[in-house]
Amino acid sequence: MDLFDAIKTRRSVRKYLDTPVEDEKLLQILEAVRMAPSWANFQCWKFIVVKERATKEKISELSYVESFFSPLGYKANPAKKALAEAPVVIVACADPSKSGVLWDQHYYMTDLGIACQNLMLAARGLGLGTVFVGVFDEGRLRELLSIPLNIRVVGLFPIGYPVEEKKDGPPRKELEEFVFHEKYKTT
Ligand SMILES: Cc1cc2nc3c(=O)[nH]c(=O)nc-3n(C[C@H](O)[C@H](O)[C@H](O)COP(=O)(O)O)c2cc1C
């Protein structure tokens, strides 16, 4: 698939067929992660591949944070079922000490954001669907997956073959709303 097609047609996919994800495709996705740029090329990421059904179900249970969802009126993360039902869940983690901090900007999040976009576009290019799940109980997830305290969990990615081809995603802002020429505009 052409890169721009992949960028344009990638959607958050939360329903998957039972069809397993081939190991070769998983490897291609992880290779795409591996090639991502990072702060000083430190590659602070750690990725956990989860296939055990019982573990995926527990991860799914941990995809809710009351203080985040209650004010929005959600009773569950929209991706909760996806985490339990996807053939594979990839847990994206970072070691912040292996990335940079400058002017209070913590670049491990940038490193992981780029690596995770590679993951999502590679999945799209291989005919797979995924969604970035950013709301979860990090402490209990750490316990479940034996993740040390110095490692941050950044995102969860259920991956599988999409039940249906989604067409349009939620609307995006027009370019005029966020692209400025020569200088920032506040009005
Ligand atoms: C950092 C981040 C966190 C997200 N967390 C969640 C989440 O917890 N649950 C969920 O269902 N979707 C989550 N999403 C998916 C977004 O809702 C989705 O990308 C956005 O609505 C645009 O839709 P699209 O991906 O189909 O283009 C997250 C996306 C990002 C980038």
The ligand as an SDF file (V2000), in Angstrom:
LIG
                    3D

 31 33  0  0  0  0  0  0  0  0999 V2000
   -2.7660    9.0690   22.5450 C   0  0  0  0  0  0  0  0  0  0  0  0
   -4.0770    8.4350   22.1280 C   0  0  0  0  0  0  0  0  0  0  0  0
   -4.8540    7.8060   23.0950 C   0  0  0  0  0  0  0  0  0  0  0  0
   -6.0490    7.1820   22.7090 C   0  0  0  0  0  0  0  0  0  0  0  0
   -6.7650    6.4890   23.6550 N   0  0  0  0  0  0  0  0  0  0  0  0
   -7.8870    5.8100   23.2800 C   0  0  0  0  0  0  0  0  0  0  0  0
   -8.5620    4.9910   24.2280 C   0  0  0  0  0  0  0  0  0  0  0  0
   -8.1920    4.8660   25.3950 O   0  0  0  0  0  0  0  0  0  0  0  0
   -9.6620    4.3190   23.7900 N   0  0  0  0  0  0  0  0  0  0  0  0
  -10.1120    4.3780   22.5030 C   0  0  0  0  0  0  0  0  0  0  0  0
  -11.1060    3.7170   22.1840 O   0  0  0  0  0  0  0  0  0  0  0  0
   -9.4750    5.1570   21.5730 N   0  0  0  0  0  0  0  0  0  0  0  0
   -8.3800    5.8550   21.9300 C   0  0  0  0  0  0  0  0  0  0  0  0
   -7.6820    6.6120   20.9830 N   0  0  0  0  0  0  0  0  0  0  0  0
   -8.1570    6.6600   19.5780 C   0  0  0  0  0  0  0  0  0  0  0  0
   -8.7240    8.0360   19.1950 C   0  0  0  0  0  0  0  0  0  0  0  0
   -9.9760    8.2170   19.8030 O   0  0  0  0  0  0  0  0  0  0  0  0
   -8.8150    8.1350   17.6570 C   0  0  0  0  0  0  0  0  0  0  0  0
   -7.5300    8.0150   17.1160 O   0  0  0  0  0  0  0  0  0  0  0  0
   -9.4120    9.4640   17.1810 C   0  0  0  0  0  0  0  0  0  0  0  0
  -10.7630    9.5630   17.5750 O   0  0  0  0  0  0  0  0  0  0  0  0
   -9.3560    9.6030   15.6510 C   0  0  0  0  0  0  0  0  0  0  0  0
  -10.0060    8.5010   14.9990 O   0  0  0  0  0  0  0  0  0  0  0  0
   -9.2260    7.5950   13.9380 P   0  0  0  0  0  0  0  0  0  0  0  0
   -8.0690    6.9650   14.6700 O   0  0  0  0  0  0  0  0  0  0  0  0
  -10.2280    6.5710   13.4690 O   0  0  0  0  0  0  0  0  0  0  0  0
   -8.7560    8.4740   12.8280 O   0  0  0  0  0  0  0  0  0  0  0  0
   -6.5000    7.2380   21.3440 C   0  0  0  0  0  0  0  0  0  0  0  0
   -5.6850    7.8700   20.3880 C   0  0  0  0  0  0  0  0  0  0  0  0
   -4.4830    8.4470   20.7710 C   0  0  0  0  0  0  0  0  0  0  0  0
   -3.6100    9.0650   19.7080 C   0  0  0  0  0  0  0  0  0  0  0  0
  1  2  1  0
  2  3  1  0
  2 30  2  0
  3  4  2  0
  4  5  1  0
  4 28  1  0
  5  6  2  0
  6  7  1  0
  6 13  1  0
  7  8  2  0
  7  9  1  0
  9 10  1  0
 10 11  2  0
 10 12  1  0
 12 13  2  0
 13 14  1  0
 14 15  1  0
 14 28  1  0
 15 16  1  0
 16 17  1  0
 16 18  1  0
 18 19  1  0
 18 20  1  0
 20 21  1  0
 20 22  1  0
 22 23  1  0
 23 24  1  0
 24 25  2  0
 24 26  1  0
 24 27  1  0
 28 29  2  0
 29 30  1  0
 30 31  1  0
M  END
$$$$
